[in-house]
């Protein structure tokens, strides 16, 4: 497993040490590490009672809204 540390190109190498009079062996692979996605803050009223509504928004596009219910009035 390889863990990306920062976005950009990287070369990954795998080397087997020399053994039994044979030279070491090496393989490489060029990879691109993509930047992690980020999301802007959600704005809007932070509470709504049963039967009521509130409007929330974010400037980030391409995501999906979901909810986590805790019962009663949501805050």
C-alpha positions, 0 to 999 in steps of 0.5 A: 500500500502507498499513502499519498503525502501531497498532490502531484506526480510521484514515482513508486519503486520496489527493489529486491536486494542483491542475493546469491551473486545476482544483482538487485532488481527494481521496478518503478511506476509513475503515479499521480496523487490527486488532491483531497476534495474539500467542501465549503461550510454549510450556511442557513438556520441551524434549527427546525421544529417538526413540521417546519422547514429550514433552507441550507446551502453551500457553494460547493457543487457536486455533492449530495445532501443527507441527514442524521436524525437525533429525534425531536427538534433538529439543531 
